[in-house]
């Protein structure tokens, strides 16, 4: 069985949990609170020297880091992974966009404003840049979604899951989505997908016998 080290409130960790839930893939979940330094212990750093979550432990004692790499691993050969060469490239295109345009801005704002006590004061100097660049990323997404239901392959793929992770919490960190109707409609399409689970959902709420959650 796969073991996922993740933080419940982390958008990057949630991406992987959401994909596993949509695919009905059993796994063991171990909570790692990065705010308490649990990803910086010698034991965890031996598994992932970057000290980040999510981290997927695969059979044979191998570990895979980086949320989007994990998404490709768990989704390959499933409906969430595009089949054709061009559609896979398009999915990767949007996943790269998520990591260099969305996550560093909306993800950073979410972390400091929604998770870290006093984070707004600590990061006052960065807020203006996060907002400007975050809104620019949302506009790129909005423009695409005006003529597409999803981001690649004309169906829900891991590209959508990657982008959903932090877009759906944008309003928790000062971003307004009222002027992005296509994004709001896309968020609802993702949430209406059979098997969808929210960020707060824990795997042991459904089947503690086959999917264990560790605190």
N, C-alpha and C positions, 0 to 999 in steps of 0.2 A: 504493500500500500504506500501511496505517496504521503509524505509529511510536509506540511506547509507551515513555515514560520512566518507569521504576519502580525500586523497591528490592526486592531479592529477599526480604528478611525483613520487609517492611512488609505488614501485614494489609490496608490500603487498596489497595496496589498488587496484592496477590495476588487480591483480588476481581476485578479487571479481567482479569488473566491467566487466572483460572479461567473466567470467562465466555467469553473468546475461545477457550479450549481446548474448552469444551463445544460451542461453535458452529462449531468447526473453521475459524475465521477466521484467515487468514495476517496476520502483522504483523512489523515489525522491532522488536526489544526493545533498549533502551539502558539499561544499569544506571546508576543515580544513587545514590551513597551519601551520604545526608543526614548521617550521622555524621561524614563527612569534609568537610562543607561544600560538596558538589558541587551542591546545589540553590540555593546562595547566590551562585554566580558571576554576573558580569554577563551572560554569554551565556544562562544558564538563566533568570535573572530577566527577560530580555527576552522570553522565551517565556511565563513564568508569574510575574508580579510577586509572588505570594504565596510563592514559593520552596518549593513542596510537590510531592510526587509522590503518586499517579500523575498524569501529564500525557499526553494523547493528541494527537498531531499528525495532522491530517486533511488530505486532499488540498486543495491550494490555499493551504497555509501557515497554516491556522487551527488554533488550539490549544484544547483543552477540558480544564479542570481539574475537580477534585472527583470522587472515585471513583464516587459514586452517579449523578451526571450522566453520567459516561462509560458506566456500566452501561446506562442508558436508551438512550444513543446506539447502542451496539453491538448491543443486544438488540431494538430496535424492529423489529417485523415478523417476529420469530422466535418459537419456542416458549417462550423465556424471558421474553417480554413478554406480560402478560395482554391479552386482546382487549377485554373489555367495560369500560364506563366505571367500574362499581363495583369490578371486580377490579383495574383499574389504580389506583384510589384506595386500595384495601386494600394493594396492594403499596407504594405511596408511604407509607402510614401506617406500615408496618413499617420502611421505609428511613429515614424521619424518626426513628423510635424508635431505630434503630441508631445514628444520628449524635448524638442528644442524651442517650441513656441507656446504651448499650453501649460505643461507641467512646471516649467521654471517660473511662471508668472502667476497663474491662478493657483497652481499647486503650492507655491511658496506663500502666497497670500493666505490660502486656507490654513496652512500649517501655523503661521505666526499669528493670524488673527483669530482663528477658531480653536486652536489646540493649545498654544503656549500662553500661559497666564502672563499678562503684561507684554505680550508680543507686539501689540500695536505701538507701544511706546518705544520698544527696543528697535523696531524696524521703520520708524517714521520716515527716515531718509530714503527707504526703498519703495514705499507705497506708491508714489506717483509713477515710477517706472513700471511697477507691476500692473497697475491699472491701465496705463497706456498700452503696454504690450499685450496684456491679457485681452483687452477689448479688440485689439487688432487681430488677435488669433480667433476670437469669437466671430468677427466679421468674415474672415476667410471661411470658417465653417458654415456660417449663415449663407454665404453666397453659393457654396456647393449644395447645401441642402434645399435651396430654392428650386432646384431641378432634379434632385436625387433624394430618394427615401433613406438611403444608407450611404456609407462612404466608399464601399468597394463591392464589386460583384453583384450589385443590385439586390443584396440581401444582408441580413445581420451577419457580421464577421467579427473577428477579434480586433479589427480596426475600430469598429464602433465601441467595443468594450473598452479599448484603450482610451478613447476620447471621452467616453461616458464617465470614467472614474473621477475626474476632477471637474468636468463641466457641470455635473449634477449638483455639486456643492458650491458652485460659483456664487450663488446668492447668500451663502453663509459668510462670505468674506468680501462684502461690499459691491460685488458686481450685480448689475441689474439686467435681467434677461427679457424684460418687457418689450424691448425693441428688436428682439431676435425671435420672431414667431416660428421660423423654420426650425431653429434649434429646439424650441419648446415642444414643437410637434414631434421632432425626432426623439427627444427624451421620453416622451410618452410612448412612442413606438417601441423603444427599447424596454421600457417598464411593462409593457403589455405582452412581452414575449413569454411564452410558457416556460416555467422554471425560474423566472426572474426572482432574485432576492435582493433586499435592500442592504445598505452598508451595515446596518445594525444587526442583521440576521446572523445567527451562529449555527454552524452545522449540526450541533447536538440537539437543536430544537426539533429536528425532524427525525433523525435516526441515530441515536447514541450508540446503538449496537454496531453499526457499520461505519459510522463517521464519528470519531472521537474529537472532542475539543479540550485542549489543555490551557490552563490559565497561566 
